[in-house]
Amino acid sequence: MYSIIGGDDKTYGPVSVDEVRRWIREGRADERTKVKQEGTGDWKELGSIEDFYPSASLTPPKINALPSSRNLSVAGELRIRDCLAVGWHAYLRDPWRTTGIVALVFIAQFVMNSIPVLGALLAFLLNGPILGGLYFFCQQVIRGKGQGISDVTTTVKERFLPCFLATTVSSLLAFGPFLLGIIPAMGLFAGSGIAMEKLAEHPNLLLGMGLPIFAGFLGMMYFLISWSFAVPIAGCSTTDFWEAMKLSWRGVQQNFLKYFALLLILAFLNLLGALCLIVGLFVTVPLTLIVTMAAYEQIFRTTDSR
């Protein structure tokens, strides 16, 4: 039996030799991972132990680093304090590099989106995949294996369609309740015969129009929150977009109140970042992405497909 120190600096185990080997195949542990055999007091690197890295082959065969929908499941419970702690410690391991990569991606995205006419098309096609790439990079940061820009570009290239569809379909479906709220409000306004500039003189009409719009807005936000893990799932696994949306829905529903509270905390942190002459956002935005992926790692578990 062995205990290991994970990329989040936490100790896991003791687990069996087979379990450690599975972690190696999945890319969750490598030859630099610290390990301690039960009954001994010394921590060693996995690469120095013949059971895991025989001298004849220093690199064991690896399976696809991205789990599929068959072995990705909703099995965890969200712990807000742990998410924040894991995210903060992961960020502190290399804050300048992490901030630089996230800032570079967002700046490039902003420049791309600012191109007249073409920028709108590029934003429609690429914003979802780029976000999926950032989520994948932040997942690797938590695991201590972030490669940098290549994590983002590889995800955009290899997971373009699932990330694009996850973003587009979830956004369109989430807009449905808001549209359903606007239709009766507009019908009420059209039937009243009151001119737009006279609306302020009719508070009851404003209230009647505002209630369905507000209800539709709440419905839209509920769907957006419930599907907010669809892009991370599509970017960090080989799951198709529809299965990613279903997994996201189940994972969020099982932890909705805690996840909503976490989102409020992150929103407050970004507000503070914006108030710090915008400079604070260079810390809070990367931290938000990493904490989100810490929540992802808690809620969604990878199981052995064998």
N, C-alpha and C positions, 0 to 999 in steps of 0.2 A: 504494500500500500504506500502511496506517495501523496505528499502535499505539494502544491505549486503556488508561486506568486504570479498572479495574473497581470495583464497590462494595466489594470486599474490599481495596482499595488496592494490588492487584497489577497489573502491566503485562501486557497480552495483545496478541499480534500479533508481527510485522506480518501483517495480513490484508487481503483485497481490499475494494474499495468495496462490492461486493454483500454480503459477509459483515457489514460494519458496518451496512448497511441492514437486514439480517435481524435483527441484534441490536436495532435500534431498533424494528422491528415487534413483536418478542417482548417489548419492555419491558425488555430487559437493558441498554439505553443510552438516554440522552435528551439534550436540548439542553445540559445542564450537564456531561455526561461529558467529561473531558479526553482530547484526541486529539492525536497528533503524526504528521504525514506523513513517510514515509520520505525521508531525505535532508535534512530540516530539523531544527533544534534547538529549535523553539518548541512548547510545548504550548498548544493552543487548546480552546475549548469547541465541541462538535459543532454547537451552534446557530448558530455564526458561520460555518459552512462551507456554501456554497450547494449542494454536491453532496448534502448530507444534509437540510438545512432551507432549501429555496428561500424567498426573501422573500415569494413569493405565498402560501405556506402554511407557517407556522411549526410546525405540528403534523402530521407525516406520518400517513397512515392506519395504524392498528394492527390486528393480528390479535388473536384471543382471547389474553389474557395467560397463560391456563392451557394448557399443552400437552396433547394427547390421547394416548391409548395408542398411536396410530399413529406418533407422532414422539417418544415417550419410550422410551428403551432403556437396557439395562444395558451400559455401555461403559467405565466408569471403574474405577480401582484406588484403594482406600482408602489414604490416607497420614495416619497418626495425628497426626504432628507438625503437618502443615498444617491438619488439622481443628481442633486446639486453637488454633493461631495465628490462623486465620481467625475462629474463634468469639470469641476474646479481643479481637482488634482491632475486630470488629463490635460487641461489647458496650461497649467503651470509647468508641466514637463518641458514645453517648448513654446512659450507664449508668443515670441516674436515671429517665429516661423509660421505658427498656426494663424495668427492675425494677418500676416503678410499674404498668405495664400488665399484666405477668405476675402480679404480686401481686394486682392488682384483680380479674383474671379468676379466680384461684384462690380468693380470698376470696368472691367472688360465687357461685362453684361450691360452696364449702363451706356457705354460708348456704342455698343452694337445696337441697343434699342433706340438710340438717339438718331440713327441714320434715317433720313426722310423716306417714307413709304416702305422701303425695304426693311427698316428697323422693326416695324410692326409685324411683318411676316416672320422675321427672325425671332422676335420675342415669342410669338405664338408657337413656333416650332421648337425653340431651344430652351426657353426658360424652365420648363419642367425637367428635361434631361440634365440641365446644368445644376438645378437644385438637387436632383437625385445624386449627381456626382459629388456635390458638397456634403450631402448626408453620408455617402460612402466614405469620403475622406475623414469626416468626423468620427465615424465608427472605427476606422483604422487608428485614429489618434487615441481613442479610448483604449484600444488594444496594444498601443505602443508600436504600431506598424505603419503609420501614415507615410506615404511616399511623396505626397505633395500634389502638384498640378496634374501629374500623371494619373492619380486616383480619379480626378474629376474628368479628364479627357477620355480615359478608358471607359468610364461609366457612360458618358455621353455617346461614345462610339458603339459599345456593346449592348447597352440597355436603352437605346434611344426610344424605340417604339413603345415599350411598356411604360417608361416614365412619361412620355408625351401623352399617351392615352390615359394614364392614371390621372394626370393633371387636368386634361381637357374634359374627360367624361365626368369626373367627380365635380369639377367646377360647374359644368352645364346642369348636372342633376341637382346640385346644391342651389343653383339659382332658381329652380322651379318654385319653391315655396314663396320666394320674394316676388316672383312674377305673379303668382296667384294672389298675393296681397295687393299688388299694384292694380290689377284688373278691376276688382270691385271699388277700389278707391277712385279710379278714373271714371268708372261708370257712375258713381255717386256724384262726382263733380260735374260730369256732362249732363246728368239729369237735373241738377240744381238750377241750371241756367244762370249761375252767378259768374261774373267776369273774374278773371284771375286776380286782378288788382284789388278786388273787393273781398277776397277770401278772409283777410284779417278781421273783417267786420262780422264774420259768422263763425264763432268758436265751436258751435255744435257741429257744423259741417267739417271744420278742420279736425275735430276729434273723431268724427265718423270716418274720415279719410285716413287719419293717422293710425288708428288702431289696426286695421288689416295690414297696412304697410309695416308697422312695427312687428306684428305677429309673423309676417312673412320674413322679415329680417332675422328674427330669432330662429325661425325654422332653417333659414339659410346657414346661419352660424352653427347651428347644431349639426347639420350635415357636413359642413366644412371641417368641424372639429372631429367628427366621427370618421371622416375619410383622410384625416391629416397624415396618417402613417402610410397611405397608399403609395406615395412617391418614395419614401425611404424603403419600403418593402420591395417595390419594383426595382430600385437602384441597388439594393444590397442582397438580392436573391435572384434566382432565375424564374421567379413567379410571374405569370402574365398579369396584365393590368386589372382584370376583373377579379381574379382571385386575390390580388393585392388589396383591392377595395373591400372585399368581403372579410379578409383577415384583419384589416385596419378597423373595420366596423366592430367586429367581435372583440378585438383587443381593447378598444376605447370604451365600448359599452360595459365591459367587466370592470373598468377602472375610471368611469366617467368623472365622478366628482373629484377624485384625486388628480386626474389628468387636467381637468379644468382649473383646479387650484394651482397646479404647476404652471399652466399657461398664464394665469394671472400674475404669478410671481415673476415669470420671465418678462411679461409685458411691463411690469413695474420696473424691473432692472433696466430694460431698454429705455424707458422714460427717463430714468435717472441718467443713463448714458447720453441721451439727447440733451438733457439739461446741462450736462458738463461740457458745454460748448461743442457738442457733437462728437468730440474726441472720445468720450466714454463709449460710444457705439463701437469703436474699434476693439473694445474688450467684450462688451455685452452681446454683440451680434454673434461672434464666434462661440462665445460661451453658451448662448441660446441654442445654437445648432448642436453643440456637443452634449448639452444636457438633454436635448430632445432625443439624441441617439442613445444616451444612457437610459432614458425611459423605454426606448425601443428594445434595448438589450434585456431589460427587466420583464417586459410584457411578452415579447416573442422569443420563443426558445427553439433552438435547433436540436432535433433528435436524430439519432443514428438511423439511416435508411436501410441498413442491412436487416 
